[in-house]
Amino acid sequence: MATHIRTASPFVTGLVTAALATTALATAAAPAAAARPVPSAPSAPPGRAETTHLVFDKNRRDPSASRLRLVQSGTGRVLAEYRAGSGQGGAAGRDECARNQGWLPDGTYPVLSHTTRKKGGRDGINGYAIRIADKVCRDGRTQRTALFLHSEMRPDGTQAAAQPGRDNPYRWDGDVDYRSLGCVKLAPADIKHLFAEARRYGRPTSLKVVK
């Protein structure tokens, strides 16, 4: 038996041909569309603050009259300078391995945090404080811990009333308060000024202790 094949009419053939042509054009255009660059988001404006660091310069003759500087990184420009103390003074106060007596070991310390409302209680650190990392002293064994730059004030930054004949831990009573258990101590007005300058120029990211 012979098989008869029905051919499509000219009208159907034309529709098929037009469809194939449309598909070919779309396929050819696809790579060009994929290659078109996507507009990028505008970059954020550069920040005003410049990176800073702190330098604590030990005074061997009088550790309580040492110097703390806020320095602009890269240029070395001193942005602010203050009197500061570390340790209890005397021979033990100049021994960086004497826990709770000696000044900070030489070297560089990462800055861990800044706060203006630290609550350490009567025997702790209150108000404005900058926490720095622990450090092993020159003997390679003794680790100095719980290290801060701080002052003496209430947790809210104010001064307590004077207590005649007593050293008030919530009040700066004079030069004796530059002595510390190893931390770096500044007068209340000076540490507040340091925080203000850090807001202006950029928070310090490290403390370098030298002598």
C-alpha positions in Angstrom: 0.0 0.0 0.0 1.4 3.3 -0.9 1.9 5.9 1.9 0.6 9.4 1.2 2.4 12.3 3.0 0.4 15.5 3.4 2.4 18.6 2.9 1.6 21.7 4.8 -0.2 24.5 3.1 1.8 27.6 2.0 0.1 29.6 4.8 1.3 27.1 7.6 4.8 27.0 6.1 5.0 30.8 6.2 4.0 30.8 9.9 6.7 28.2 10.8 9.3 30.1 8.8 8.5 33.4 10.6 8.6 31.7 14.0 12.0 30.2 13.3 13.4 33.5 12.2 12.1 35.2 15.3 13.8 32.5 17.5 17.1 32.9 15.7 17.1 36.7 16.2 16.4 36.3 19.9 19.2 33.8 20.3 21.6 36.0 18.5 20.7 39.0 20.6 21.1 37.2 24.0 24.9 37.3 24.3 24.9 41.0 23.5 22.4 41.6 26.3 24.4 39.5 28.8 27.6 41.4 28.0 26.0 44.8 28.7 27.6 46.2 31.9 25.5 46.6 35.0 25.7 50.0 36.6 27.6 49.8 39.9 26.4 51.4 43.1 28.0 54.8 43.9 30.9 54.4 46.3 30.6 55.8 49.8 32.4 59.1 50.3 35.7 58.8 52.1 35.5 59.3 55.9 36.9 62.4 57.4 38.6 60.6 60.4 42.2 59.7 60.0 43.8 56.8 61.8 45.6 57.7 65.0 47.6 55.9 67.7 48.7 56.6 71.2 52.3 56.8 72.5 53.1 56.6 76.3 56.5 58.0 77.0 57.9 56.8 80.4 59.6 59.2 82.7 62.1 57.1 84.6 62.8 59.9 87.1 59.1 60.3 88.0 56.7 57.7 86.5 53.7 59.8 87.6 54.9 62.6 85.3 55.2 60.6 82.1 53.6 61.8 78.8 50.8 60.5 76.7 50.4 61.6 73.1 47.7 61.2 70.5 49.6 60.9 67.2 48.4 61.0 63.6 49.5 57.7 61.9 51.5 58.1 58.7 52.6 61.7 59.4 53.7 61.4 63.0 52.0 64.7 63.8 51.3 65.0 67.6 47.6 66.0 67.9 47.4 66.2 71.7 49.7 65.6 74.6 49.0 65.1 78.3 50.6 64.3 81.6 50.0 60.7 82.6 51.2 58.1 85.1 51.7 54.4 85.3 52.7 52.3 88.3 53.2 53.1 91.9 56.5 54.9 91.6 59.8 54.0 93.3 62.0 51.0 92.2 59.0 48.6 92.1 57.0 51.1 90.1 59.7 51.0 87.3 59.6 47.2 87.2 57.3 46.2 84.3 57.0 42.7 85.7 55.8 43.8 89.2 52.0 43.1 89.1 49.9 45.8 90.6 53.0 48.0 91.1 55.1 48.4 88.0 54.4 50.5 85.0 53.4 49.1 81.6 55.8 46.8 79.8 57.4 48.4 76.7 55.9 47.5 73.3 52.8 48.0 71.3 49.3 47.2 72.5 46.1 46.8 70.4 43.3 49.0 71.6 40.3 46.8 72.4 37.5 49.2 73.3 36.5 52.8 74.2 33.8 53.8 76.7 32.6 56.9 78.5 30.5 55.0 81.0 32.4 52.1 82.5 31.0 50.8 85.8 33.8 49.2 87.8 32.6 49.9 91.3 34.5 51.4 94.2 37.6 49.3 93.6 37.4 49.4 89.8 37.6 51.8 86.9 34.7 54.1 86.1 33.7 56.6 83.5 36.0 57.3 80.6 38.2 54.3 79.8 40.2 52.8 76.9 40.9 49.1 77.2 44.2 47.7 75.8 45.4 44.1 75.4 47.2 42.1 78.0 51.0 41.8 77.7 53.7 39.5 78.9 56.6 41.5 80.4 60.3 41.1 79.6 60.8 38.0 81.7 58.6 36.1 79.2 56.4 34.7 81.9 54.6 37.4 83.9 51.5 38.6 82.2 50.1 42.1 82.9 46.3 42.0 82.7 43.2 44.2 83.0 45.0 47.2 81.4 43.3 50.5 80.7 43.8 54.2 80.1 41.5 55.8 82.7 41.0 58.5 85.3 39.1 58.7 88.6 35.4 59.6 88.3 31.9 58.3 88.7 30.5 56.0 85.9 28.7 59.0 84.4 31.9 61.0 84.1 31.2 63.4 87.0 33.3 64.0 90.1 32.2 62.8 93.6 32.4 65.1 96.6 35.8 65.5 98.4 36.4 63.4 101.5 38.9 65.2 103.7 41.8 63.0 104.7 40.7 60.2 102.3 41.4 59.4 98.7 38.0 59.2 97.0 38.2 56.6 94.1 35.4 58.6 92.4 37.2 61.9 92.5 40.6 63.2 91.3 42.3 64.4 94.4 45.6 65.6 93.0 49.0 64.4 91.8 48.8 61.3 93.9 46.1 60.0 91.6 48.6 59.7 88.7 49.8 56.5 90.5 48.2 53.3 89.4 48.4 49.5 89.6 49.9 49.5 86.1 47.3 51.2 84.0 47.9 54.6 82.4 46.1 57.4 84.4 45.1 60.9 83.3 43.4 63.8 85.0 39.6 63.8 84.2 39.7 66.9 82.0 42.6 65.4 80.0 41.0 62.1 79.3 37.8 63.8 78.3 39.8 66.0 75.9 41.5 62.9 74.5 38.1 61.4 73.7 37.0 64.6 72.0 40.2 64.7 69.9 39.8 61.0 69.0 36.2 61.8 67.8 37.7 64.6 65.7 40.7 62.8 64.2 39.8 59.1 64.5 39.9 56.7 67.4 43.4 55.3 68.2 43.9 51.7 67.3 47.0 51.0 69.3 49.2 52.2 72.2 53.0 52.2 72.0 54.9 52.3 75.3 58.4 53.6 75.1 61.1 54.9 77.4 
